[in-house]
Amino acid sequence: MVLQDTESRAGGVKAYQGGRGYPDVAHAAAVGRYLKGIHFPATKEALIQRARELEAPVGVLSLLARFEERCYYSATEVTREVCSAE
């Protein structure tokens, strides 16, 4: 899969901004972009706070809000949660 396709538009919002280019990859990439620099382990609230600090769009914040209330130990765990939260 080519990541440049994640920049396709969906509903006027680019996939890398939280839109829906390739659903799993786009959201995982969008969430990852807005969690850059976070230190693991991190709670759900820490993930949301970091995304807000990096000015994540509402779609990304909404997705993070649907995460299970627990501690995440790696970016891989966050990616799995993105896929299950959609």
Backbone as CSV, one residue per row, in Angstrom:
resi,resn,N_x,N_y,N_z,CA_x,CA_y,CA_z,C_x,C_y,C_z
1,MET,0.849,-1.177,0.000,0.000,0.000,0.000,0.892,1.236,0.000
2,VAL,0.547,2.230,-0.782,1.337,3.448,-0.911,0.753,4.517,0.000
3,LEU,1.580,5.066,0.876,1.085,6.039,1.841,0.690,7.365,1.220
4,GLN,1.200,7.698,0.032,0.804,8.953,-0.587,-0.695,8.980,-0.854
5,ASP,-1.330,7.811,-0.990,-2.775,7.750,-1.190,-3.545,8.198,0.034
6,THR,-2.915,8.277,1.204,-3.624,8.714,2.400,-3.954,10.190,2.342
7,GLU,-3.453,10.905,1.330,-3.769,12.316,1.203,-5.016,12.559,0.363
8,SER,-5.694,11.482,-0.042,-6.920,11.662,-0.811,-7.967,12.363,0.046
9,ARG,-8.851,13.059,-0.600,-9.868,13.800,0.145,-11.087,12.925,0.414
10,ALA,-11.667,13.124,1.578,-12.901,12.425,1.939,-13.742,13.405,2.731
11,GLY,-14.850,13.809,2.195,-15.704,14.757,2.893,-15.037,16.106,3.109
12,GLY,-14.088,16.486,2.237,-13.421,17.766,2.375,-12.267,17.756,3.364
13,VAL,-11.984,16.631,4.000,-10.902,16.529,4.977,-9.884,15.533,4.454
14,LYS,-8.634,15.963,4.344,-7.588,15.050,3.888,-7.433,13.919,4.888
15,ALA,-7.090,12.749,4.381,-6.962,11.575,5.235,-5.938,11.790,6.342
16,TYR,-4.808,12.425,6.030,-3.805,12.627,7.067,-4.252,13.603,8.138
17,GLN,-5.367,14.291,7.916,-5.927,15.192,8.914,-7.075,14.525,9.675
18,GLY,-7.258,13.245,9.435,-8.318,12.530,10.118,-9.455,12.126,9.208
19,GLY,-9.338,12.400,7.903,-10.365,11.996,6.944,-10.336,10.490,6.732
20,ARG,-10.952,10.011,5.654,-11.076,8.568,5.475,-10.541,8.093,4.131
21,GLY,-9.292,8.370,3.797,-8.679,7.853,2.576,-8.720,6.332,2.603
22,TYR,-7.712,5.686,3.152,-7.721,4.259,3.478,-8.057,4.215,4.963
23,PRO,-9.209,3.702,5.363,-9.649,3.829,6.755,-8.634,3.417,7.812
24,ASP,-8.073,2.217,7.747,-7.164,1.786,8.804,-5.845,2.546,8.769
25,VAL,-5.234,2.626,7.605,-3.935,3.285,7.488,-4.059,4.781,7.732
26,ALA,-5.077,5.404,7.144,-5.229,6.847,7.282,-5.417,7.249,8.726
27,HIS,-6.290,6.568,9.433,-6.510,6.948,10.813,-5.300,6.641,11.681
28,ALA,-4.672,5.503,11.462,-3.471,5.182,12.238,-2.395,6.221,11.968
29,ALA,-2.237,6.602,10.713,-1.242,7.615,10.368,-1.618,8.969,10.955
30,ALA,-2.904,9.326,10.879,-3.357,10.607,11.421,-3.152,10.654,12.925
31,VAL,-3.525,9.597,13.608,-3.363,9.566,15.055,-1.875,9.625,15.408
32,GLY,-1.066,8.838,14.707,0.375,8.844,14.960,0.996,10.214,14.783
33,ARG,0.539,10.928,13.783,1.059,12.282,13.523,0.802,13.204,14.707
34,TYR,-0.353,13.065,15.328,-0.718,13.949,16.428,-0.308,13.420,17.794
35,LEU,0.416,12.312,17.811,0.964,11.787,19.069,2.489,11.832,19.049
36,LYS,3.040,12.472,18.038,4.489,12.555,17.890,5.127,13.094,19.170
37,GLY,6.141,12.387,19.644,6.867,12.824,20.834,6.292,12.346,22.156
38,ILE,5.194,11.611,22.125,4.611,11.124,23.385,5.492,10.022,23.962
39,HIS,5.552,9.960,25.266,6.343,8.939,25.950,5.419,7.840,26.462
40,PHE,5.803,6.606,26.187,5.044,5.450,26.659,5.708,4.896,27.907
41,PRO,4.933,4.336,28.819,3.480,4.143,28.762,2.730,5.469,28.891
42,ALA,1.521,5.486,28.312,0.676,6.676,28.325,-0.772,6.271,28.514
43,THR,-1.485,7.044,29.298,-2.909,6.793,29.510,-3.707,7.358,28.336
44,LYS,-4.959,6.987,28.269,-5.859,7.526,27.256,-5.872,9.052,27.342
45,GLU,-5.960,9.578,28.547,-6.003,11.033,28.726,-4.711,11.695,28.270
46,ALA,-3.567,11.041,28.497,-2.281,11.587,28.033,-2.241,11.626,26.502
47,LEU,-2.800,10.594,25.859,-2.857,10.564,24.396,-3.701,11.729,23.879
48,ILE,-4.847,11.938,24.486,-5.738,13.024,24.074,-5.073,14.373,24.302
49,GLN,-4.420,14.537,25.441,-3.749,15.800,25.755,-2.659,16.112,24.735
50,ARG,-1.856,15.098,24.377,-0.782,15.314,23.399,-1.364,15.686,22.036
51,ALA,-2.439,15.014,21.639,-3.082,15.331,20.363,-3.603,16.772,20.367
52,ARG,-4.150,17.219,21.478,-4.623,18.611,21.577,-3.456,19.589,21.465
53,GLU,-2.343,19.263,22.125,-1.154,20.119,22.065,-0.666,20.289,20.628
54,LEU,-0.808,19.240,19.828,-0.371,19.284,18.429,-1.503,19.685,17.483
55,GLU,-2.579,20.225,18.063,-3.715,20.765,17.315,-4.356,19.755,16.373
56,ALA,-4.627,18.571,16.905,-5.293,17.515,16.138,-6.703,17.955,15.761
57,PRO,-7.164,17.540,14.585,-8.531,17.854,14.184,-9.548,17.083,15.037
58,VAL,-10.762,17.534,14.999,-11.832,16.939,15.792,-11.966,15.439,15.533
59,GLY,-11.808,14.997,14.291,-11.937,13.574,13.965,-10.932,12.714,14.717
60,VAL,-9.704,13.192,14.836,-8.672,12.445,15.567,-8.998,12.437,17.056
61,LEU,-9.384,13.586,17.610,-9.737,13.663,19.037,-10.941,12.778,19.357
62,SER,-11.903,12.748,18.456,-13.086,11.911,18.644,-12.704,10.435,18.647
63,LEU,-11.811,10.054,17.757,-11.341,8.673,17.708,-10.620,8.305,18.997
64,LEU,-9.746,9.172,19.475,-9.028,8.903,20.732,-9.998,8.813,21.914
65,ALA,-11.060,9.604,21.888,-12.047,9.575,22.968,-12.760,8.226,23.060
66,ARG,-12.792,7.476,21.953,-13.431,6.157,21.951,-12.490,5.046,22.411
67,PHE,-11.246,5.379,22.686,-10.293,4.383,23.167,-10.723,3.840,24.522
68,GLU,-10.294,2.610,24.792,-10.518,2.001,26.096,-9.713,2.781,27.140
69,GLU,-10.285,2.927,28.319,-9.644,3.658,29.419,-8.589,2.754,30.060
70,ARG,-7.331,2.896,29.609,-6.241,2.079,30.133,-4.910,2.719,29.794
71,CYS,-3.835,2.042,30.126,-2.490,2.503,29.825,-2.001,1.823,28.542
72,TYR,-1.408,2.597,27.648,-0.865,2.078,26.391,0.657,2.081,26.500
73,TYR,1.258,0.956,26.133,2.692,0.783,26.336,3.534,0.982,25.086
74,SER,2.902,1.161,23.920,3.659,1.354,22.686,2.764,1.941,21.601
75,ALA,3.411,2.435,20.543,2.674,2.938,19.387,1.886,1.815,18.717
76,THR,2.413,0.593,18.781,1.712,-0.561,18.204,0.379,-0.782,18.905
77,GLU,0.351,-0.653,20.223,-0.912,-0.799,20.964,-1.895,0.291,20.572
78,VAL,-1.403,1.500,20.370,-2.278,2.604,19.961,-2.858,2.308,18.577
79,THR,-2.030,1.812,17.660,-2.496,1.476,16.314,-3.582,0.411,16.360
80,ARG,-3.400,-0.611,17.182,-4.436,-1.654,17.326,-5.734,-1.051,17.838
81,GLU,-5.616,-0.143,18.799,-6.802,0.477,19.364,-7.502,1.362,18.331
82,VAL,-6.733,2.036,17.480,-7.322,2.835,16.398,-8.193,1.948,15.515
83,CYS,-7.651,0.811,15.130,-8.387,-0.106,14.256,-9.653,-0.654,14.925
84,SER,-9.610,-0.903,16.205,-10.788,-1.440,16.894,-11.784,-0.350,17.267
85,ALA,-11.354,0.891,17.383,-12.240,1.996,17.777,-13.055,2.533,16.612
86,GLU,-12.628,2.233,15.377,-13.335,2.768,14.211,-14.659,2.099,13.990
